[in-house]
Amino acid sequence: MLLTIAAVLLVLWLLGLLAFHVTTFVIHLLLIAAVIAVVWHFVAGGRTHA
């Protein structure tokens, strides 16, 4: 679940970086959120909730 959210946030970050170069602050917040989601996934032990 968190890995999916991280992947979506990374894709949004890349699209935003290419399309909206002016709004770099928001784009970098998306990148930070994606990194936090990935780190949380590994810290939580990769548990999956079915």
Sine and cosine of phi, psi and omega as CSV:
sin_phi,cos_phi,sin_psi,cos_psi,sin_omega,cos_omega
0.00,0.00,-0.80,0.60,-0.01,-1.00
-0.92,0.39,-0.53,0.85,0.03,-1.00
-0.92,0.39,-0.59,0.81,0.06,-1.00
-0.91,0.41,-0.69,0.72,0.04,-1.00
-0.88,0.47,-0.67,0.74,0.01,-1.00
-0.89,0.46,-0.67,0.75,0.01,-1.00
-0.90,0.44,-0.68,0.74,0.02,-1.00
-0.90,0.44,-0.68,0.73,0.02,-1.00
-0.90,0.43,-0.61,0.79,0.05,-1.00
-0.91,0.41,-0.66,0.75,0.03,-1.00
-0.90,0.43,-0.69,0.72,0.05,-1.00
-0.88,0.47,-0.61,0.79,0.03,-1.00
-0.90,0.44,-0.72,0.70,0.00,-1.00
-0.90,0.44,-0.68,0.73,0.03,-1.00
-0.90,0.43,-0.67,0.74,0.02,-1.00
-0.91,0.40,-0.60,0.80,0.01,-1.00
-0.91,0.42,-0.62,0.78,-0.01,-1.00
-0.98,0.17,-0.61,0.79,-0.11,-0.99
-1.00,0.02,-0.65,0.76,-0.11,-0.99
-0.84,-0.54,0.95,0.30,-0.06,-1.00
-0.91,0.43,-0.32,0.95,-0.06,-1.00
-0.96,0.27,-0.58,0.81,-0.10,-1.00
-1.00,-0.06,0.83,0.56,-0.10,-1.00
-0.93,0.37,-0.49,0.87,-0.02,-1.00
-0.89,0.46,-0.73,0.68,-0.01,-1.00
-0.92,0.40,-0.61,0.79,0.00,-1.00
-0.90,0.44,-0.67,0.74,0.01,-1.00
-0.94,0.34,-0.49,0.87,0.12,-0.99
-0.90,0.43,-0.61,0.79,0.06,-1.00
-0.90,0.44,-0.64,0.77,0.03,-1.00
-0.90,0.44,-0.69,0.73,0.02,-1.00
-0.89,0.45,-0.66,0.76,0.03,-1.00
-0.90,0.44,-0.62,0.78,0.02,-1.00
-0.91,0.41,-0.67,0.74,0.01,-1.00
-0.90,0.43,-0.67,0.74,0.03,-1.00
-0.89,0.46,-0.64,0.77,0.01,-1.00
-0.90,0.44,-0.65,0.76,0.02,-1.00
-0.92,0.39,-0.71,0.70,0.01,-1.00
-0.88,0.47,-0.68,0.73,0.01,-1.00
-0.89,0.46,-0.61,0.79,0.03,-1.00
-0.86,0.50,-0.70,0.71,-0.03,-1.00
-0.97,0.25,-0.55,0.83,0.03,-1.00
-0.93,0.37,-0.61,0.79,0.00,-1.00
-0.95,0.30,-0.12,0.99,0.06,-1.00
1.00,0.01,0.20,0.98,0.03,-1.00
0.93,0.36,0.41,0.91,0.03,-1.00
-0.91,0.41,0.66,-0.75,0.06,-1.00
-0.95,-0.32,0.64,-0.77,0.02,-1.00
-0.94,-0.34,0.93,-0.37,-0.06,-1.00
-1.00,0.05,0.00,0.00,0.00,0.00
